[in-house]
Amino acid sequence: MTLLKNHSLSFFLLSLAGFLALDHQTALAQNAPPVVVEKPETNAAPAIFRFSGTITAKREADLSPRVAGLVSVADAETGFTAKKGDVLVRLDDTLAEIELKEQELALEAALAERANAERRLTEAKQLGDANFPRTERETRETAFRLSEVAVQQATNALERQHEIVQRHQIIAPFDGIVVSKSAEVGEWVQTGNPVLHFVGTSELRLDLEVPQEQLDVVLQTQSVSVYLSRKNDQPIAARIEARSPKVNPQTRTFMVRLALDNPPKNVKPGMSAEASFRPVPKSGQLVISRDAVIRYSDGRTVVWVAQNMNGETRAKLREVKLGNTRGNRIEVLSGLAESELVVIRGNESLQENQLVLITDASGNRKESL
């Protein structure tokens, strides 16, 4: 009878211990913070990165007159498109033209004098030293040489005057468009004072400010396309022409310049555009939500994972190395296994080995993924 009572007491105590342990586990589970987890993605769709910028021209110039003068023609208004060599502004060249005609007459006189000196020298040579004084022949030779010098001087003076006349014109140094004009007919302009701001319409580029963390995107880009707007389905092929070696300390961005290949005629400097970068894809690259990443002040980047340990789900810290961002996703280069469950919500105050409760986005408890 005593043995039976002892057996019943032992069974009661074991049952009570089991109940208390279960109740303790239930209490721990109830106190465990809820977390939302996800599995890392692999071989996700190729990343596309978009940055906005401004269309610029390779050539841009402030045009000023090469001589001082009075503006007589200024028909090249803002928006005027010109070819290389077209006259944009003309100064009054009346006096220069008169001087040009005088130089033409001076050259004509010099040519006549040379022809006469050449004829006189030819006659002396034909008569010979026996029939013509040698000193006179030498004098005629000197006169002929001086006439040649005079012709050359007159020719140089005429060419110089031609250049002076040309300098009364402001011409387009390249194909482009007038952006602004600061002088009108009747105004006196000086050399060195800009009259027109002229921008080239060929060899267009797109200047972008790219965040410093996207440097790898630029370095690893396979192809770049430029769109004038998101509604424009026709991309403009582009290539990376230059990258600034310096990061702007205020914006933490660096400048990237794209050269546009055969842009449409409607593309003009000053327009906004968007560049689409498509880096070379990496096989087996893990991608997780950016919400999973915690950054420490010492430069470390970590994520929390939910790990099953003896039937309990506990938080484990993983220090990771990150790659490019893909919208709200980010690449994980190392530190995380494909099979691990990454905490994307409820990770703000977790501690190592802490019990966690896996829930869905609505807070309902769910089994591990």
NORQUI-V486200 format. One record per run of one state. SS is the DSSP state (A for helix, B for strand, O for the rest). FROM is the first residue (numbers start at 0). LEN is the number of residues. If there is no record, write none. Layout:
BEGIN
ss=SS from=FROM len=LEN
ss=SS from=FROM len=LEN
END
This chain:
BEGIN
ss=O from=0 len=1
ss=A from=1 len=30
ss=O from=31 len=1
ss=B from=32 len=7
ss=O from=39 len=1
ss=B from=40 len=2
ss=O from=42 len=6
ss=B from=48 len=9
ss=O from=57 len=2
ss=B from=59 len=5
ss=O from=64 len=4
ss=B from=68 len=5
ss=O from=73 len=7
ss=B from=80 len=2
ss=O from=82 len=4
ss=B from=86 len=5
ss=O from=91 len=2
ss=A from=93 len=38
ss=O from=131 len=2
ss=A from=133 len=33
ss=O from=166 len=2
ss=B from=168 len=3
ss=O from=171 len=4
ss=B from=175 len=6
ss=O from=181 len=6
ss=B from=187 len=2
ss=O from=189 len=4
ss=B from=193 len=7
ss=O from=200 len=3
ss=B from=203 len=8
ss=A from=211 len=8
ss=O from=219 len=1
ss=B from=220 len=7
ss=O from=227 len=8
ss=B from=235 len=8
ss=O from=243 len=4
ss=B from=247 len=1
ss=O from=248 len=4
ss=B from=252 len=8
ss=O from=260 len=11
ss=B from=271 len=8
ss=O from=279 len=6
ss=B from=285 len=4
ss=A from=289 len=3
ss=O from=292 len=1
ss=B from=293 len=2
ss=O from=295 len=5
ss=B from=300 len=9
ss=O from=309 len=2
ss=B from=311 len=8
ss=O from=319 len=1
ss=B from=320 len=6
ss=O from=326 len=2
ss=B from=328 len=6
ss=O from=334 len=6
ss=B from=340 len=5
ss=O from=345 len=9
ss=B from=354 len=5
ss=O from=359 len=5
ss=B from=364 len=1
ss=O from=365 len=4
END
